[in-house]
Amino acid sequence: MRTGRRSPVRISASLPRWLLLPALLGAVFVILPLVAIVARVNWSEFGSLISSESSRAALWLSLQTSSASMIICVLLGVPLAFALARTSFPGQDLLRSVVLLPLVLPPVVGGIALLYTYGRLGLLGRYLEAFGLSISFTTTAVVLAQTFVSLPYLVVSLEGTLRTTGERYEQIAMTLGARPSTTLWRVSLPLVLPGLVSAAILAFARSLGEFGATITFAGSLQGVTRTLPLEIYLQRETDPDAAVALSLLLVVIAIAVIGLVRGWQGRRGGAL
């Protein structure tokens, strides 16, 4: 018996066909600049452009600080997302708005806010200086800047996942005698684990691309605070070919990170 091969293209019957045109334009709007970068790269010298000492130092620093920032985002953002999704209290909407504020603030404003908080004369910095702790213009400042701009991404993503999963299984566990902490570790977190991983990777990717808050609060010291976005900005003034090559490298890393989490989600979905 002969069977026809199914077409890989599927369009929902409820989708208006005219909507596909602006969708295509939106995709082209995002893809075209990336194509322009690829077309502009000096491929004959690509290897040497991305392997200079300053480039390697910037990339390694970015990976280190972004990983540290992601860990802090998980440690602080998971409790915050649970508190917003599983509690109700006066001023909750205001708290959510404040937590998500870095999403809409210009990063340089976040950098100034951090500088006047942790800087030598800042709100907390003056007391830290008394104990010999200086944060601004250090690698720690880079991590704080990245965490400040990335934390809302994890919180808003994970809170949405928590509200989607609901509290049914948690309530069942409680009725069976599980303590709140046991319910959290054995029921709640496993249920939202795919969403948590996605949120953490999103925070990592945002940290990796952070520029404005970092240069304002941490400066640009090679090997100390000069992350890959800052290196790209500096190279743009002195060596445009290197700037383009490093930009493509950053794009490739971002695509690889997104592809990794999408593939992980696909395997988890298949297992379920």
C-alpha positions as CSV (number, residue, x, y, z in Angstrom):
1,M,0.0,0.0,0.0
2,R,1.4,3.4,-1.0
3,T,1.5,6.1,1.6
4,G,2.1,9.7,0.9
5,R,4.8,11.6,2.8
6,R,3.4,14.2,5.2
7,S,4.3,17.8,4.4
8,P,6.6,19.3,7.1
9,V,4.6,22.6,6.8
10,R,1.5,22.8,8.9
11,I,-0.7,25.9,9.1
12,S,-3.5,26.0,11.6
13,A,-7.0,26.4,10.0
14,S,-7.7,29.2,12.5
15,L,-4.7,31.3,11.4
16,P,-5.6,34.0,8.8
17,R,-3.2,33.6,5.9
18,W,-2.6,37.3,5.6
19,L,-0.9,37.2,9.0
20,L,2.0,35.2,7.5
21,L,3.2,38.3,5.5
22,P,4.0,40.5,8.6
23,A,5.3,37.4,10.3
24,L,7.8,36.9,7.4
25,L,8.7,40.6,7.5
26,G,9.4,40.3,11.3
27,A,11.6,37.3,10.7
28,V,13.5,39.1,7.9
29,F,13.9,42.2,10.1
30,V,15.8,40.1,12.7
31,I,17.7,37.8,10.3
32,L,18.9,40.5,7.8
33,P,21.3,42.2,10.2
34,L,22.8,38.9,11.1
35,V,23.3,38.1,7.5
36,A,25.0,41.5,7.1
37,I,27.5,40.6,9.8
38,V,28.3,37.3,8.1
39,A,28.8,39.1,4.8
40,R,31.1,41.7,6.4
41,V,33.4,39.2,8.2
42,N,37.0,39.0,6.9
43,W,37.1,35.2,6.7
44,S,40.7,35.0,5.7
45,E,41.8,36.5,9.0
46,F,38.8,35.3,11.2
47,G,40.9,33.0,13.3
48,S,43.5,35.6,14.2
49,L,40.9,38.3,14.8
50,I,39.1,36.3,17.5
51,S,42.1,34.7,19.1
52,S,44.1,37.8,20.1
53,E,45.1,38.0,23.7
54,S,42.6,40.7,24.5
55,S,39.8,38.9,22.7
56,R,40.5,35.6,24.5
57,A,40.7,37.4,27.9
58,A,37.4,39.2,27.2
59,L,35.6,35.9,26.2
60,W,36.9,34.0,29.2
61,L,35.9,36.8,31.5
62,S,32.4,37.0,29.9
63,L,31.8,33.2,30.3
64,Q,33.0,33.3,34.0
65,T,31.0,36.4,35.0
66,S,27.9,35.3,33.1
67,S,28.0,31.9,34.8
68,A,28.4,33.5,38.2
69,S,25.5,35.9,37.4
70,M,23.3,33.0,36.3
71,I,23.9,31.2,39.6
72,I,23.1,34.3,41.6
73,C,19.9,34.8,39.5
74,V,18.8,31.2,40.3
75,L,19.6,31.6,44.0
76,L,17.7,34.9,44.3
77,G,15.2,34.6,41.4
78,V,13.7,31.2,42.2
79,P,12.5,32.2,45.7
80,L,11.3,35.5,44.4
81,A,9.3,33.9,41.6
82,F,7.7,31.5,44.0
83,A,6.9,34.3,46.4
84,L,5.2,36.3,43.5
85,A,3.4,33.2,42.1
86,R,2.3,31.4,45.3
87,T,1.5,34.3,47.7
88,S,-0.8,37.3,47.8
89,F,-0.1,40.4,49.9
90,P,-0.6,44.1,49.8
91,G,1.8,45.8,47.4
92,Q,2.5,42.6,45.5
93,D,1.9,44.3,42.1
94,L,4.2,47.2,43.1
95,L,6.9,44.7,44.1
96,R,6.6,42.9,40.8
97,S,6.8,46.2,38.9
98,V,10.0,47.2,40.8
99,V,11.6,43.7,40.3
100,L,10.9,43.9,36.5
101,L,12.0,47.5,36.2
102,P,15.4,46.7,34.8
103,L,13.7,45.2,31.8
104,V,12.6,48.7,30.7
105,L,15.4,50.8,32.2
106,P,18.3,51.8,30.0
107,P,21.2,49.7,31.2
108,V,23.3,52.7,31.8
109,V,20.7,53.9,34.4
110,G,21.1,50.6,36.1
111,G,24.9,51.1,36.1
112,I,24.5,54.5,37.7
113,A,22.1,53.1,40.3
114,L,24.6,50.4,41.2
115,L,27.5,52.9,41.3
116,Y,25.6,55.0,43.9
117,T,24.7,51.9,45.8
118,Y,28.0,50.0,45.9
119,G,30.5,52.7,44.9
120,R,33.0,54.2,47.3
121,L,30.6,56.9,48.4
122,G,27.5,54.9,47.7
123,L,24.6,53.9,50.0
124,L,26.3,50.6,51.0
125,G,29.7,51.1,49.4
126,R,30.8,53.6,52.0
127,Y,30.3,51.0,54.8
128,L,32.0,48.3,52.7
129,E,35.0,50.6,52.2
130,A,35.3,50.9,55.9
131,F,36.0,47.1,56.0
132,G,38.4,47.4,53.1
133,L,35.9,46.0,50.5
134,S,35.8,47.9,47.2
135,I,33.3,46.7,44.6
136,S,33.1,49.2,41.8
137,F,35.5,48.7,38.9
138,T,36.2,45.1,39.9
139,T,35.1,41.7,38.5
140,T,32.6,41.6,41.3
141,A,31.0,44.8,39.9
142,V,30.7,43.0,36.5
143,V,28.8,40.1,38.1
144,L,26.5,42.5,40.0
145,A,25.8,44.6,36.9
146,Q,24.9,41.4,34.9
147,T,22.8,40.1,37.7
148,F,20.9,43.3,38.0
149,V,19.8,43.3,34.4
150,S,19.3,39.5,34.1
151,L,17.4,38.7,37.3
152,P,14.0,40.0,36.0
153,Y,14.3,37.7,32.9
154,L,14.5,34.7,35.2
155,V,11.8,35.9,37.5
156,V,9.2,36.8,34.9
157,S,9.9,33.5,33.0
158,L,9.7,31.2,36.0
159,E,6.7,33.0,37.5
160,G,4.8,32.4,34.2
161,T,5.8,28.7,34.4
162,L,4.6,28.4,38.0
163,R,1.2,30.0,37.2
164,T,0.8,27.7,34.2
165,T,1.5,24.5,36.2
166,G,-0.8,25.6,39.0
167,E,-0.9,24.3,42.6
168,R,-2.8,21.0,42.1
169,Y,0.1,18.6,42.7
170,E,1.4,20.7,45.5
171,Q,-1.9,20.6,47.3
172,I,-2.1,16.8,46.8
173,A,1.3,16.4,48.3
174,M,0.3,18.5,51.3
175,T,-2.9,16.5,51.9
176,L,-0.7,13.4,51.9
177,G,1.3,14.8,54.8
178,A,4.3,16.4,53.0
179,R,5.8,19.4,54.7
180,P,6.1,22.6,52.7
181,S,9.9,22.2,52.2
182,T,9.4,18.6,51.1
183,T,6.7,19.7,48.6
184,L,9.0,22.4,47.3
185,W,12.0,20.0,46.6
186,R,10.0,16.9,45.6
187,V,7.1,18.3,43.7
188,S,7.3,22.0,42.8
189,L,10.8,22.2,41.6
190,P,10.7,19.0,39.5
191,L,7.5,20.2,37.9
192,V,9.0,23.5,36.8
193,L,12.5,22.2,36.1
194,P,12.3,22.6,32.3
195,G,11.0,26.2,32.7
196,L,13.7,26.9,35.4
197,V,16.5,25.7,33.1
198,S,15.1,27.8,30.2
199,A,14.9,30.9,32.5
200,A,18.5,30.3,33.8
201,I,19.8,30.0,30.3
202,L,18.0,33.2,29.3
203,A,19.6,35.0,32.3
204,F,23.0,33.6,31.2
205,A,22.5,34.8,27.6
206,R,21.4,38.3,28.8
207,S,24.4,38.5,31.1
208,L,26.7,37.5,28.2
209,G,25.4,40.5,26.1
210,E,25.3,43.1,28.9
211,F,27.1,46.3,28.1
212,G,25.7,49.6,29.5
213,A,25.5,48.8,33.2
214,T,28.9,47.0,33.1
215,I,30.8,49.9,31.5
216,T,29.2,52.4,33.8
217,F,29.6,50.5,37.1
218,A,32.7,48.3,36.4
219,G,34.6,50.2,33.7
220,S,36.8,48.5,31.1
221,L,39.9,47.0,32.5
222,Q,41.5,44.2,30.4
223,G,41.3,40.9,32.2
224,V,39.3,42.4,35.1
225,T,36.1,44.1,33.8
226,R,36.4,44.1,30.0
227,T,33.8,41.6,28.9
228,L,33.3,40.6,25.3
229,P,30.7,43.3,24.5
230,L,33.1,45.9,25.8
231,E,35.9,44.5,23.8
232,I,33.7,44.6,20.7
233,Y,32.9,48.3,21.4
234,L,36.6,49.2,21.8
235,Q,37.7,47.2,18.7
236,R,35.1,49.0,16.7
237,E,37.1,52.2,17.1
238,T,40.5,50.7,16.3
239,D,40.0,47.5,14.3
240,P,36.5,47.2,12.7
241,D,37.3,43.8,11.2
242,A,38.0,42.4,14.7
243,A,34.8,44.0,16.0
244,V,32.8,42.3,13.3
245,A,34.5,38.9,13.9
246,L,33.9,39.1,17.7
247,S,30.3,40.2,17.1
248,L,29.8,37.0,15.0
249,L,31.4,34.9,17.7
250,L,29.0,36.4,20.3
251,V,26.1,35.6,18.0
252,V,27.2,32.0,17.5
253,I,27.6,31.5,21.2
254,A,24.1,32.9,21.8
255,I,22.6,30.7,19.1
256,A,24.4,27.7,20.6
257,V,23.1,28.4,24.1
258,I,19.5,28.8,22.8
259,G,19.8,25.7,20.7
260,L,21.1,23.8,23.7
261,V,18.2,24.7,25.9
262,R,15.7,24.0,23.1
263,G,17.2,20.6,22.5
264,W,17.1,19.8,26.2
265,Q,13.5,20.9,26.4
266,G,12.7,18.7,23.4
267,R,14.2,15.6,25.0
268,R,12.4,16.3,28.2
269,G,9.2,16.7,26.4
270,G,9.7,13.4,24.6
271,A,10.5,11.7,27.8
272,L,7.2,12.9,29.3
